[in-house]
Amino acid sequence: MRVIVIGCGRMGSGLAQSLALRGHSVVVLDHDGASFQRLGPTFAGRTIAGHAFDRDALLQADIEHTDALAAVTTSDDMNVIIARAARLIFHVPRVVARLYDPQKAEIYRRLGVQTISTTTWGVHRIAELLSYSDLEAVASLGANVDIVDVHVPQGLAGQPVTALSIPGEVQVVAISRGGTTFLPTSMSLFQAGDLVHIALLASAIDRLRALLGA
């Protein structure tokens, strides 16, 4: 995959390094050429010193043929403008903008700009780590959705997976049983010893706990 990373700060450099290590073709664009030092000597991608608003710089980064773009500068407004231009003018298939302001992130998400608010995600994750829970999240999808693993209670053995489902809030996404993991259907039944992988809204944790108790 061909990826352009706009901004070579802590997040941009880390993202570029991670993508390059995964075998992707990465171009990093930043107005400050000195920022590329963060990438280290082993970085296998390309770097371009220029402004993201400069069409020539974007064309030099081959934006017309790229598969994805991440706008992760320190400016929310710049990230949104870059993201919208990438989608609407250059038709880049995958575009993500990093925003600090959670309210802006939600507004632009409604306008079709895929955003990630590091502030919202950080607040949510710190609250998780500080709060004891017998249902600890093994992964977080954005700011509001978690994946939790739980061994099926004895009382739910033989019950359908719908017994642990609340539409729009709690959903069984996979079951690990006997050394294999599979995607259940609505007709699948729990068995004793099952490890159940559940996606849920962070706000629904108490409702899931109630289902497990029932």
C-alpha positions in Angstrom: 0.0 0.0 0.0 1.2 3.5 -0.8 0.7 6.0 2.1 1.4 9.7 2.5 1.9 10.9 6.1 1.5 14.7 6.5 3.4 16.0 9.5 6.6 14.5 11.0 6.0 15.1 14.7 6.0 12.4 17.3 2.8 10.8 15.9 3.7 11.3 12.2 7.2 9.9 12.6 6.0 6.9 14.6 3.2 6.2 12.2 5.6 6.4 9.2 8.1 4.0 10.8 5.3 1.6 11.8 3.9 1.5 8.3 7.3 1.2 6.7 8.1 -1.8 8.9 4.9 -3.4 7.8 6.1 -3.3 4.2 4.1 -0.3 2.9 5.6 2.4 0.6 5.6 5.6 2.8 6.1 9.2 1.9 6.4 11.8 4.7 5.7 15.4 4.0 6.6 18.2 6.4 7.5 21.9 6.0 10.4 21.5 8.4 13.1 19.3 6.9 14.8 19.0 10.3 11.8 17.0 11.6 12.8 14.0 9.4 15.6 13.3 11.9 12.8 11.7 14.1 12.5 8.9 11.5 16.0 7.6 12.1 18.6 6.3 9.7 16.8 3.0 9.0 13.6 4.6 7.7 13.0 3.1 4.2 10.5 5.6 2.9 10.8 9.0 1.2 10.7 12.4 2.7 9.6 15.7 1.1 10.2 19.1 2.7 7.3 21.3 1.7 3.9 22.6 2.8 0.9 20.4 2.6 -1.1 23.2 1.0 1.4 23.2 -1.9 -0.1 21.3 -4.8 3.4 20.7 -6.3 4.6 19.1 -3.0 1.5 16.9 -3.0 2.1 15.9 -6.6 5.7 15.2 -5.8 4.5 12.8 -3.1 2.4 11.1 -5.8 -0.9 11.9 -4.1 -2.7 11.1 -7.4 -1.7 7.5 -7.1 -1.6 6.9 -3.3 -3.8 4.5 -1.5 -4.0 6.3 1.9 -3.2 9.6 3.6 -2.9 10.5 7.2 -3.0 14.2 8.2 -1.3 14.4 11.6 0.2 17.9 11.9 -0.2 19.9 15.1 -3.1 22.0 13.6 -6.6 20.6 13.7 -7.7 23.0 10.9 -4.8 22.1 8.7 -5.5 18.4 9.2 -9.1 18.8 8.2 -8.4 20.9 5.1 -5.7 18.4 4.0 -8.0 15.5 4.6 -10.9 17.0 2.7 -8.7 18.0 -0.3 -7.2 14.5 -0.4 -10.7 13.0 -0.6 -12.6 15.5 -2.7 -9.8 16.7 -5.1 -7.4 13.8 -5.4 -9.8 11.0 -4.6 -7.5 9.2 -2.1 -9.4 6.1 -1.0 -8.4 6.1 2.7 -7.9 9.4 4.6 -7.6 10.0 8.3 -7.2 13.3 10.2 -5.9 13.6 13.7 -7.7 16.2 15.8 -7.1 17.3 19.3 -10.5 18.9 19.8 -13.2 16.1 20.4 -16.0 18.4 19.4 -14.4 19.2 16.1 -13.7 15.6 15.5 -17.3 14.7 15.9 -18.5 17.6 13.6 -16.1 16.6 10.8 -16.9 12.9 11.2 -20.5 13.8 10.3 -19.2 15.6 7.3 -17.5 12.5 6.0 -14.0 13.1 7.3 -12.6 10.1 9.1 -11.0 11.5 12.3 -9.3 10.3 15.4 -9.3 12.4 18.5 -6.3 11.5 20.6 -7.7 13.5 23.5 -10.9 11.5 23.6 -9.1 8.2 23.2 -6.6 9.1 25.9 -9.3 10.2 28.4 -11.2 7.0 27.8 -8.2 4.7 28.1 -6.8 6.4 31.2 -10.2 6.1 32.9 -10.2 2.4 32.0 -6.8 1.8 33.5 -7.7 3.6 36.7 -11.0 1.9 37.2 -11.0 -1.7 38.4 -13.1 -4.0 36.3 -13.6 -7.7 36.1 -14.2 -7.2 32.4 -11.0 -5.6 31.3 -10.8 -4.5 27.7 -8.3 -6.3 25.5 -8.6 -3.8 22.7 -10.3 -0.5 22.0 -11.9 0.5 18.7 -11.9 4.3 18.7 -13.1 6.1 21.8 -16.3 4.3 22.6 -16.1 0.6 21.6 -14.1 -2.0 23.5 -13.4 -5.7 23.0 -13.6 -7.8 26.1 -12.9 -11.5 26.7 -14.9 -13.5 29.2 -15.3 -17.2 30.0 -18.9 -18.2 29.6 -20.6 -18.7 32.9 -21.9 -22.2 33.7 -25.5 -20.8 33.7 -25.2 -19.8 30.0 -23.9 -23.1 28.7 -26.3 -24.4 26.2 -27.8 -21.0 25.6 -27.7 -19.2 22.2 -25.2 -16.4 21.7 -28.1 -13.9 21.6 -28.3 -14.4 25.4 -25.2 -12.1 25.5 -26.4 -9.5 23.0 -28.0 -6.1 23.2 -28.7 -4.6 19.8 -26.5 -1.6 19.2 -24.6 -2.1 22.6 -23.3 -5.6 23.1 -22.4 -8.1 20.4 -20.6 -11.5 20.5 -18.1 -11.3 17.7 -16.2 -14.6 18.2 -15.8 -17.7 20.4 -12.7 -19.6 21.2 -13.3 -23.3 21.8 -11.0 -26.3 21.9 -8.0 -24.4 20.5 -9.9 -22.8 17.6 -11.7 -19.5 17.2 -14.8 -19.1 15.0 -17.5 -16.5 14.2 -20.8 -17.6 15.7 -24.2 -17.3 14.1 -27.4 -16.4 15.9 -28.1 -20.2 16.2 -24.7 -21.0 17.9 -24.9 -22.3 21.4 -22.4 -21.6 24.2 -20.5 -24.5 25.7 -18.9 -24.8 29.1 -15.3 -23.5 28.8 -15.9 -21.2 25.9 -13.9 -18.0 25.8 -16.2 -15.4 24.4 -15.0 -12.3 22.6 -17.5 -9.4 22.9 -17.6 -6.0 21.3 -19.5 -3.4 23.4 -20.0 0.3 24.0 -18.0 1.4 26.9 -21.2 2.7 28.5 -22.8 -0.8 28.3 -20.3 -2.6 30.6 -22.7 -2.8 33.5 -25.4 -4.2 31.2 -23.1 -6.9 30.0 -22.1 -7.7 33.6 -25.9 -8.1 34.4 -26.3 -10.5 31.4 -23.4 -12.6 32.6 -24.8 -12.7 36.1 -28.2 -13.7 34.8 
